[in-house]
Amino acid sequence: MLRFADWAGERRGICEALVAMSASGRFGTGPVCDEVQQVLAMVLKAGATAGELRSDIDPTDVGGILAGLLSVAGAPEQRPQLNRMVDVVVDGLRSR
């Protein structure tokens, strides 16, 4: 998640586009979102197979969560807040 945040932060307008897509209900559609969802699905499946992550997680939900996090703390100077929020999300994704 932090690598995605780094990637998004390096590209002008990505955070704003994610927020706009999420607000419009279009998050999870289009070629870029499709690719992000595929990567998330692979990571989530590998984590579930390893017993590290829950197996009931929808990649679209995680993408929406990431969009929300970046809308609140996507700027480089907000990185400490983003790190804290990602820690909370990852803790919620862990297998219990």
MIMARNU-242325 format. One record per residue: residue number from 1; x, y, z of N, C-alpha, C, O, CB in turn; residue in three letters. Coordinates in pm, whole numbers, plus 50000, padded with zeros to 5 digits. Glycine has a CB too. Example, Ala and Ser with C-alpha at 12.3 -4.5 7.8 and 13.67 -1.06 7.14 Angstrom:
# MIMARNU-242325
<1 <51319 49431 50780> <51230 49550 50780> <51320 49670 50780> <51424 49668 50846> <51131 49553 50905> 'Ala'>,
<2 <51285 49775 50708> <51367 49894 50714> <51290 50003 50787> <51341 50114 50804> <51408 49940 50572> 'Ser'>,
END
This chain:
# MIMARNU-242325
<1 <50082 49881 50000> <50000 50000 50000> <50087 50125 50000> <50056 50224 49933> <49906 50000 50120> 'Met'>,
<2 <50195 50119 50076> <50282 50237 50079> <50354 50255 49946> <50379 50368 49904> <50384 50225 50193> 'Leu'>,
<3 <50388 50146 49880> <50450 50158 49747> <50351 50218 49649> <50390 50300 49565> <50498 50021 49696> 'Arg'>,
<4 <50226 50179 49658> <50125 50239 49570> <50112 50388 49601> <50100 50469 49509> <49987 50169 49587> 'Phe'>,
<5 <50115 50423 49728> <50107 50564 49766> <50227 50641 49711> <50213 50755 49666> <50101 50579 49919> 'Ala'>,
<6 <50345 50579 49716> <50464 50643 49658> <50444 50664 49509> <50472 50772 49456> <50590 50557 49684> 'Asp'>,
<7 <50397 50560 49441> <50375 50568 49297> <50275 50678 49264> <50297 50759 49174> <50325 50433 49242> 'Trp'>,
<8 <50165 50680 49336> <50061 50781 49311> <50111 50921 49341> <50079 51016 49270> <49937 50751 49396> 'Ala'>,
<9 <50190 50934 49447> <50241 51065 49484> <50338 51122 49383> <50353 51244 49373> <50307 51057 49617> 'Gly'>,
<10 <50404 51036 49307> <50500 51080 49206> <50432 51122 49076> <50496 51182 48990> <50600 50969 49177> 'Glu'>,
<11 <50306 51093 49061> <50234 51124 48938> <50129 51231 48966> <50036 51211 49044> <50167 50997 48879> 'Arg'>,
<12 <50148 51340 48903> <50059 51455 48924> <49915 51417 48891> <49886 51366 48783> <50105 51575 48837> 'Arg'>,
<13 <49827 51442 48984> <49685 51423 48960> <49630 51285 48993> <49508 51267 48990> <49657 51452 48821> 'Gly'>,
<14 <49715 51187 49023> <49664 51052 49051> <49575 51051 49174> <49465 50995 49172> <49781 50953 49069> 'Ile'>,
<15 <49621 51113 49283> <49540 51114 49406> <49406 51181 49380> <49302 51132 49424> <49614 51187 49520> 'Cys'>,
<16 <49408 51294 49309> <49284 51365 49280> <49192 51280 49191> <49070 51279 49211> <49314 51499 49212> 'Glu'>,
<17 <49249 51210 49095> <49169 51123 49007> <49107 51009 49086> <48990 50975 49064> <49256 51067 48892> 'Ala'>,
<18 <49182 50949 49177> <49127 50841 49260> <49011 50890 49344> <48908 50823 49356> <49236 50781 49350> 'Leu'>,
<19 <49028 51008 49403> <48922 51064 49486> <48798 51092 49401> <48686 51060 49442> <48969 51194 49554> 'Val'>,
<20 <48817 51152 49283> <48703 51183 49196> <48633 51056 49151> <48510 51051 49148> <48750 51263 49074> 'Ala'>,
<21 <48709 50953 49115> <48648 50827 49073> <48570 50763 49186> <48459 50713 49166> <48755 50730 49022> 'Met'>,
<22 <48628 50765 49305> <48561 50707 49420> <48432 50782 49452> <48329 50720 49480> <48654 50706 49541> 'Ser'>,
<23 <48437 50915 49450> <48320 50998 49481> <48209 50979 49379> <48091 50989 49413> <48360 51144 49487> 'Ala'>,
<24 <48245 50950 49253> <48145 50935 49148> <48089 50793 49141> <47995 50767 49066> <48205 50972 49014> 'Ser'>,
<25 <48147 50703 49219> <48103 50564 49214> <48164 50487 49100> <48125 50374 49074> <47954 50559 49202> 'Gly'>,
<26 <48263 50547 49031> <48326 50479 48918> <48454 50408 48958> <48523 50355 48871> <48354 50577 48809> 'Arg'>,
<27 <48489 50406 49086> <48613 50341 49124> <48603 50193 49090> <48501 50128 49113> <48643 50360 49275> 'Phe'>,
<28 <48710 50142 49036> <48714 50000 48999> <48683 49976 48854> <48675 49860 48812> <48617 49924 49083> 'Gly'>,
<29 <48666 50082 48774> <48641 50064 48632> <48747 50137 48552> <48805 50236 48598> <48499 50116 48594> 'Thr'>,
<30 <48773 50089 48434> <48873 50150 48346> <49004 50074 48349> <49027 49995 48440> <48897 50295 48387> 'Gly'>,
<31 <49089 50097 48250> <49211 50017 48236> <49309 50030 48353> <49367 49930 48395> <49281 50056 48110> 'Pro'>,
<32 <49327 50150 48406> <49421 50166 48517> <49366 50096 48641> <49439 50024 48710> <49447 50316 48546> 'Val'>,
<33 <49238 50118 48670> <49178 50052 48787> <49178 49901 48769> <49200 49827 48866> <49035 50103 48809> 'Cys'>,
<34 <49153 49855 48648> <49156 49710 48624> <49293 49652 48660> <49303 49547 48722> <49122 49678 48477> 'Asp'>,
<35 <49397 49724 48619> <49533 49677 48649> <49560 49680 48799> <49618 49587 48854> <49636 49762 48574> 'Glu'>,
<36 <49519 49788 48865> <49537 49798 49010> <49461 49685 49079> <49513 49622 49171> <49488 49936 49063> 'Val'>,
<37 <49338 49658 49035> <49258 49551 49096> <49324 49414 49075> <49321 49330 49165> <49115 49550 49035> 'Gln'>,
<38 <49383 49392 48959> <49452 49264 48934> <49571 49247 49027> <49593 49139 49082> <49497 49256 48789> 'Gln'>,
<39 <49648 49353 49044> <49763 49347 49134> <49716 49325 49278> <49771 49242 49349> <49848 49476 49123> 'Val'>,
<40 <49615 49400 49319> <49562 49382 49455> <49512 49240 49475> <49536 49179 49579> <49449 49482 49482> 'Leu'>,
<41 <49442 49186 49376> <49389 49049 49387> <49503 48949 49405> <49493 48856 49485> <49307 49013 49261> 'Ala'>,
<42 <49612 48967 49330> <49726 48876 49343> <49789 48886 49482> <49821 48784 49544> <49832 48906 49235> 'Met'>,
<43 <49807 49008 49530> <49868 49028 49661> <49778 48971 49771> <49826 48903 49862> <49894 49177 49686> 'Val'>,
<44 <49649 48999 49762> <49556 48949 49863> <49548 48797 49862> <49543 48734 49968> <49417 49008 49840> 'Leu'>,
<45 <49546 48737 49744> <49540 48591 49734> <49667 48528 49791> <49660 48430 49865> <49521 48547 49588> 'Lys'>,
<46 <49782 48584 49757> <49908 48531 49810> <49911 48544 49963> <49955 48452 50032> <50029 48606 49748> 'Ala'>,
<47 <49864 48656 50014> <49861 48675 50159> <49766 48578 50228> <49796 48527 50336> <49821 48816 50192> 'Gly'>,
<48 <49651 48553 50164> <49555 48459 50221> <49610 48316 50216> <49595 48240 50312> <49420 48466 50145> 'Ala'>,
<49 <49673 48281 50105> <49732 48147 50092> <49840 48124 50196> <49854 48013 50249> <49791 48129 49951> 'Thr'>,
<50 <49916 48228 50227> <50022 48218 50327> <49967 48224 50470> <50041 48205 50566> <50123 48329 50308> 'Ala'>,
<51 <49836 48249 50483> <49776 48257 50614> <49798 48390 50684> <49768 48404 50803> <49829 48148 50700> 'Gly'>,
<52 <49849 48488 50611> <49877 48619 50669> <49759 48715 50659> <49741 48800 50746> <49997 48680 50600> 'Glu'>,
<53 <49677 48701 50554> <49565 48791 50531> <49434 48713 50530> <49431 48593 50503> <49582 48867 50398> 'Leu'>,
<54 <49327 48784 50561> <49194 48724 50554> <49166 48680 50410> <49220 48737 50315> <49086 48824 50603> 'Arg'>,
<55 <49083 48581 50395> <49051 48530 50262> <48923 48591 50204> <48887 48560 50091> <49037 48380 50266> 'Ser'>,
<56 <48856 48676 50280> <48728 48730 50236> <48737 48876 50191> <48638 48949 50196> <48626 48718 50347> 'Asp'>,
<57 <48854 48918 50148> <48876 49059 50113> <48856 49079 49963> <48911 49005 49881> <49017 49104 50155> 'Ile'>,
<58 <48776 49178 49929> <48751 49214 49789> <48853 49319 49746> <48865 49422 49811> <48605 49266 49770> 'Asp'>,
<59 <48926 49295 49637> <49025 49392 49591> <48966 49531 49564> <49033 49632 49584> <49091 49341 49465> 'Pro'>,
<60 <48842 49537 49520> <48778 49666 49495> <48761 49742 49625> <48775 49865 49628> <48642 49648 49426> 'Thr'>,
<61 <48730 49672 49733> <48718 49737 49863> <48853 49795 49906> <48860 49908 49955> <48667 49638 49970> 'Asp'>,
<62 <48959 49718 49888> <49091 49767 49926> <49131 49887 49839> <49191 49982 49889> <49197 49654 49913> 'Val'>,
<63 <49097 49882 49711> <49124 49996 49624> <49050 50120 49670> <49106 50230 49669> <49085 49963 49481> 'Gly'>,
<64 <48926 50104 49711> <48849 50217 49763> <48907 50271 49892> <48909 50392 49914> <48705 50175 49786> 'Gly'>,
<65 <48955 50182 49976> <49020 50224 50100> <49145 50304 50068> <49170 50409 50128> <49055 50102 50189> 'Ile'>,
<66 <49224 50255 49972> <49345 50328 49933> <49311 50466 49879> <49377 50564 49912> <49423 50249 49826> 'Leu'>,
<67 <49207 50474 49798> <49165 50604 49745> <49127 50698 49858> <49162 50816 49857> <49046 50588 49647> 'Ala'>,
<68 <49057 50645 49957> <49019 50727 50072> <49139 50773 50152> <49146 50890 50192> <48925 50649 50162> 'Gly'>,
<69 <49233 50684 50175> <49354 50721 50248> <49430 50831 50175> <49476 50928 50235> <49443 50599 50269> 'Leu'>,
<70 <49444 50813 50044> <49519 50911 49966> <49446 51045 49958> <49509 51149 49943> <49545 50858 49826> 'Leu'>,
<71 <49312 51042 49967> <49239 51168 49964> <49260 51248 50092> <49253 51371 50091> <49089 51141 49943> 'Ser'>,
<72 <49287 51177 50201> <49307 51243 50329> <49454 51277 50352> <49486 51382 50408> <49256 51155 50441> 'Val'>,
<73 <49543 51189 50309> <49685 51205 50341> <49774 51166 50223> <49869 51090 50240> <49723 51122 50464> 'Ala'>,
<74 <49742 51217 50105> <49819 51180 49986> <49938 51268 49957> <50023 51232 49875> <49730 51181 49869> 'Gly'>,
<75 <49946 51383 50022> <50057 51475 49996> <50184 51427 50068> <50176 51367 50175> <50020 51619 50041> 'Ala'>,
<76 <50300 51454 50009> <50426 51407 50070> <50442 51452 50216> <50494 51376 50298> <50543 51458 49989> 'Pro'>,
<77 <50399 51571 50249> <50416 51619 50386> <50321 51549 50484> <50335 51564 50605> <50394 51769 50392> 'Glu'>,
<78 <50225 51474 50432> <50131 51400 50517> <50171 51255 50535> <50094 51175 50588> <49991 51407 50457> 'Gln'>,
<79 <50290 51220 50492> <50334 51080 50496> <50325 51016 50634> <50284 50900 50643> <50474 51071 50446> 'Arg'>,
<80 <50362 51084 50742> <50349 51019 50873> <50204 50977 50903> <50180 50870 50958> <50399 51112 50982> 'Pro'>,
<81 <50108 51063 50868> <49967 51029 50889> <49927 50912 50800> <49857 50822 50845> <49877 51151 50861> 'Gln'>,
<82 <49971 50913 50674> <49939 50802 50584> <49995 50672 50639> <49927 50570 50637> <49995 50830 50443> 'Leu'>,
<83 <50118 50674 50686> <50179 50553 50743> <50096 50498 50858> <50076 50377 50868> <50321 50583 50790> 'Asn'>,
<84 <50050 50586 50946> <49968 50541 51060> <49836 50480 51012> <49794 50376 51062> <49939 50658 51156> 'Arg'>,
<85 <49773 50544 50915> <49644 50495 50867> <49660 50362 50793> <49577 50273 50807> <49578 50599 50774> 'Met'>,
<86 <49766 50348 50715> <49791 50221 50646> <49815 50110 50749> <49769 49998 50729> <49913 50233 50551> 'Val'>,
<87 <49886 50139 50856> <49906 50039 50962> <49773 49988 51016> <49757 49868 51039> <49990 50096 51076> 'Asp'>,
<88 <49678 50078 51036> <49546 50039 51088> <49474 49950 50986> <49415 49848 51023> <49461 50165 51119> 'Val'>,
<89 <49479 49989 50859> <49411 49910 50754> <49475 49772 50743> <49404 49671 50739> <49419 49984 50617> 'Val'>,
<90 <49606 49767 50737> <49675 49637 50723> <49643 49548 50842> <49625 49427 50826> <49828 49656 50710> 'Val'>,
<91 <49636 49606 50961> <49599 49527 51077> <49461 49465 51060> <49438 49351 51101> <49604 49612 51204> 'Asp'>,
<92 <49368 49540 51000> <49234 49488 50976> <49229 49381 50869> <49134 49302 50866> <49144 49600 50938> 'Gly'>,
<93 <49328 49377 50781> <49333 49276 50674> <49397 49146 50720> <49385 49044 50653> <49409 49331 50555> 'Leu'>,
<94 <49465 49149 50832> <49537 49029 50881> <49440 48918 50918> <49329 48942 50964> <49624 49064 51003> 'Arg'>,
<95 <49487 48797 50896> <49411 48678 50934> <49406 48671 51086> <49503 48703 51154> <49475 48549 50875> 'Ser'>,
<96 <49293 48631 51138> <49276 48622 51285> <49270 48479 51327> <49256 48450 51446> <49149 48696 51332> 'Arg'>,
END
